[in-house]
Amino acid sequence: MTSLRHHCILKTIYTTMELRTPKEITEATVAAGCRKVETMNSMGRFFMQSVMAGCYISLGGILSVIVGFGFPGLTAENPSLQRLLSGCMFPVGLILVVVLGAELFTGNNALLVPAYMKGHYGAWKIAKNWTLVYLGNLVGALAFTYLFVYYVGLTASSPYHEAVTGIAKAKISMPWLTVLVKGIGANWCVCLAVWLALSGHTLVDKIMGCWWPVMAFVVFGYEHSIANMFFIPCGMLEGAEVTVGDMILSNLVPATIGNILGGALFVGCVQGYIHLKK
């Protein structure tokens, strides 16, 4: 009896540690997409999940600033070190989103596509989900930025003040098409991170799945629309000469279009086409 019990325990541990296959991951996203669409039936809960995702991404953003720009003596001689430090910190936002079940616009760009390809719902449901989640993410990001960053003075002093104002200016100064392409790259990485997180069963699996692709997009300097809802307003609050029109037209619009393409096409459609039965 004892031997049988030990065998069952070992089998359970092995099953828990075993990763899902690529086909199983994509099938899991079908169920996840259906759940996300059904969640819209409870609008209060759905909107709160969206607001929380905006807060979580902003938390990752300020952590990446504090750590990434907090060692100017070291990073001045090692320019990649600042990007690496920021990249190592930022993934905490997506980790919180994935583990706690929040609604993130960029993640939903890919997650809702496989179930749509299977005919579980129409394009209107996707458009409604993306729009409402985007607005909720914006509310959460702006609220967190003002209350937990600007109001408490996290970026009021050097070197953080110069860092956030410089980031805001840089993000609205790039060519429109450059921002769009960088937006594709950012959400390609983010949605690949979501897919990797779905491959595992444990907290460690999910953390590691989220970590590496998100760290990569930060190091590369790609453009994530929800993260920019933190970075640009934070710089504006600290005095950066950036208008709301600059933020929307020069960054959020092209970054958002790029994020949709990177997530929906490069991950959702590609994985659905490869792994789902017709």
N, C-alpha and C positions, 0 to 999 in steps of 0.2 A: 504493500500500500504506500509506504514511504517513497519507494523508488518510482512508483507511478506518479505520485504527487510532484516529485522533483522533475520528472519528465514533462509534465504539464506546465510547470513553471518555466522551464527552459524553453519550451515551445512557444509560450506566450511572449517571453522576452524576445526571442528571435523574430517572431511575427511583428512585434512592435517596432523593432529596429530596422526591419526590412523596408526598403524604399519602394514607392510605387513606380511602376513602369511609365514611360512617356504616354502610352495609351491610357493607362489608369488615371494619370494626372488630368488629361484632357477630359476624360469621362467625369472626373470629380468636378471640373469647372462647369460642366453642364448642370449638375445639381446645384452648384454654388450660384450660377446665374439665375436659375429658377427661384432660389431662395431670395436673392436680392430683389427680383421683380416683385415677389410676393410681399416682401417687407414694406413696399410702398403702400400697401393697404392700411398700414398703421403709420400715418404720416408723421405724427409726433415723434415716435421712436426712430423712424427712418431719418428725419431731419436731425435729431440729436446725434445719431451715429455719424452723420455727415459733418456736423459741427466739430465733433470730437476728433475726426480724422484731420481736419484743418489745424486743430490745436496740436495734435501729435507731430505733424510734419513741421510745424513752426518750432516745436520743442527741439526737434532734430536740427533745425536750421540755426537756432541760437546757440546750441551746443557746438555745432561745427564752427561758428564764428569765435566763440570764447576760446576753444581749444586751438583751432587752426591759426588764429591770428594772435594768440597769447604768448608766442615765443619769437618775437621779431628778430632778436639777436641770432637765433638759430636759422630761421627761414630766410633771412637776408642773404646768407651765403649758400643756402640750399633751397632754391625756388620750388622744387617739387615737394619739399617737406610740408609746406603749408597746405597744399592740396591733399596730400596724404593724410595729414592730421584731421583736416575737415572731413575728408571722405570716410575716415574711420568712425567719426562721431555721428554723421548725418543718418545712417541707417536705423538708428533707434526709433525714428518716426515711423517708418514702414513696419518695423517689428511690432510696435504697439498696435498699428492698424490691423495687421494680420492676426496677431494673437488675440486681440480683444474684439475683433469682428466689427471694426468701424467701416464706414463707407467712404472710400477714396475715389475721386473721379478718375485718376490715371489708372488705377488698378482695374476699375470697372470697365475702362475702355477695352480691355482684353477679356475680362471674365464673362461679360455678357454675350460675347460673340459666338462661342461654340453652341450654346443652347439655342441661339437664334438660327444658326445653320441647321440645327436639327428640327426647327419648326415649332419650338415650344412657345414662342411669342413673336410678335412683329416688331418692325423697326420703330414704331411709335413708342413702345415700351422702353426701348433702349434710349431713344432721344429724351423721353421724360425722365428716366433715371439719371442720365448724364447731366441734364440741365439742373435738376434739383440737388444732386450731389455736389455739383460745381458751386452752386450758390451757398450750400451749407458749408462746404470747405472754405469758401471766401469769408463767411461770417466767423467761423472758428479761427481762421488765420489772423484776421484783423483784430478780433477781440484779444487773442493771446498776445499778439505783437504789442498792442497798446498797453494792456494791463500788466502782463508778466515780463515784458522786456523794457518798453519805453518808460512806463510809469515808475517802475522800481529802479530805473537807471542802469540797467545792465550794459547799455551801449553808450552811456553818457561820457565816459572818459576814454583816453587813449589807451591802447591802440584800436579799441573796438569802434569808437566814433568814426575814425577815418576809414576803418574797414567797411562798415555798413553803408556809409555815404558813397564810398568808391564803388562798392558792388552795385548799388542802385543806379549810379550814373553809367557804369559799364553795361548793364543789362538793357538800358534803353538806347544805347549808342551804336549797337550792332546793326548791320543791314537786316532788313525784314526777312529775307530769304535765309540768311545765316541762322537767325533765331528759329525759323521753322525747321530747318534741317537738324539743328541742335535739339529741338523739341522731339523730333523723331528718335534721335539717339537716346535721349533721356528716358522716354517711356518704353522703348525697346528694352532697356536695361531693367527698369522698374518692374515691368510685367514678366520678364524672365525671372526676376527675383520672386514674384508671386508664384509662378509655376514651380520653381525650385522649393519654395516653402510648402507647397501642396504635396511634394514628393515624400515628405517625411511625416512622422507621427508624433514625435516628441518636441518639447520646447526647444531643445538644442538644435534639432533638425530644422525647425522653422527659423530660428535665429540665424543659423549659418546660411540657409537658403536666401534669406533677405539680404544678408550682409554684403557679399562679394559683388553682385551686379550693381547694387546701389552705390557702394563705395567707388566702383569704376566710373559711373556716370558723373559723380561729383569731381573726381580727379580729372576727368576729361573736360569738365566745364560745360556740360550739356545743360539744356534749359527745361526745367520742370515747372509747369504753370502754377501748381499749388504751392511749391516751395517759394516761387517768386511772389506769391501773395504775402509772404513773410518778408523776404529780403528787400523788395522795393519799398513797401510802406515803412519798413523799419528805417531805411535810409532817408526817406522823406521826412519822417518824424524827427530825425536828427539833423535836418537842415539841408539835405541834398536838393539841388535845383532840378527837381523832377516833378512834373505835373501829373495829375490823375490821367489826363489824356495821353501823356507820354507812356505811362505804365500800361494802359490798356492797348493803345494802337501799336506802339513800338515793341511791346514784349508779350503781353498776355494773349493777344489775338494770334500772332504767329506761333507762339509756344504751345498754345492750346490746340491749334490745328495740327502741329507736328506731333504732339502727344497722342492725339486721336489716331493719326496714321501709324505711329510707332507701336501703339498698343493693340489697336483693332486689327490692323493689317499684318504687321510683322510678327505678332504673337498669336492673337486670337484666331485670325483666319488661317494662318500658316499651320498652326498646331491642329486646328479643327480639320483642315483639309487632309493632313497627313494621317491623323490617328482616328478620326470618327468614320463610321460606316456611312455610306451615302444614303 
